[in-house]
Amino acid sequence: MIDLNTLEERCPKCIGKGGIENTTWYHDWTMYNFRSQVLGTKDKPNIINNETPDPPCEPMLFFCRNCHGRGKILTDEGKRLMEFVRFWMNPNY
């Protein structure tokens, strides 16, 4: 019987999240945490008085190129199994 836990492992690049945080958003995240924890309010900031700058135009997370957003990668044993399945699924052989 095949142990399925040995076929994949957590991606070392994104630590299993499937994405890598964009560092341009750190300022906005710290301001939100400061506002909600220290000031004790989760209200939206007053846009008329321009309390907060516009958020970055980039995404919050970039998909991990190592695992393609899955959070897991195949082990050597998993790669061998996938090659075996691909070979036998191809009717041209």
N, C-alpha and C positions, 0 to 999 in steps of 0.2 A: 504494500500500500504506500502511496506517495504522501509524504508529510507536506501539506500545503504551506506551512509556516516557513519552510526552508527555501521556498521558491522566490520570495520577495523580501526586501528589507526597506527600512525607512531611508529616504533620500538624505544623504549627508549634506547636500548643499542648502536645501531649504528646511531641513530638520522635520520633514514630513508634513509641512504646511501646504505644499503645492505652489507657493508663491514667495517672493522675496519682497519685503517692505520697501517702499520708495522713500528715500531719506529726505526728499523735498517736503514731505508731509509732516515731518517731526515737529516743526514749529507750530503748526495748527493743532496737532494732537496735544502738545504740552500746554498750549493756551486753553484748550477745552478742559483738560484735567485741572489746571489751575483754577479756572472759573467754577467748575463744578465741585471741587473738593475744598478749596480754601474759602471761596466766597459762599459756598453752600447753595448755589443756584444752578439750575439746568435750563433756565430760560434762554431764549434766543437773544443774541446780542442786538443792541439797538443799531440798526443799519443806517438810520438817518444820521446819527452822530459818528458813523464810521468807526465803531469800536474794534472791528476785526478786518484785516485785509482779505482780499479775495483768495480763495483756496487755489492751490496750484492746478494747472491745466493737465497735469499728468495723472495716470492712474495711481491708486493707493498701493496696489500690489502688481508686481511683474510676475508673469508665469515663470516658473522655474524651467530652465532649458534642459536641465539634467533629467528630470522626471516628467516633463511636459505637463505639469500641473496636477499630477496624480498623487504626489507625496511619497510614492514608493518606486523602487527600481528593482529589476530582476537580479537575482544572484546568478552565479555561474551555472548552478544546477537548473535554475529557472530558464536561463537562456538555452541550455541544451534541450530542455523539454519543448520549448517553443520552436526550435529548429526541427525537432522530430515531428511535431504536429504539422508544421508548415510543409514539410516534405511529404507526409502522407495525405494531406488535404489537396495537394496539387495533382490533378488527374493526368498531367502530361508526362509523368514519369512512368 
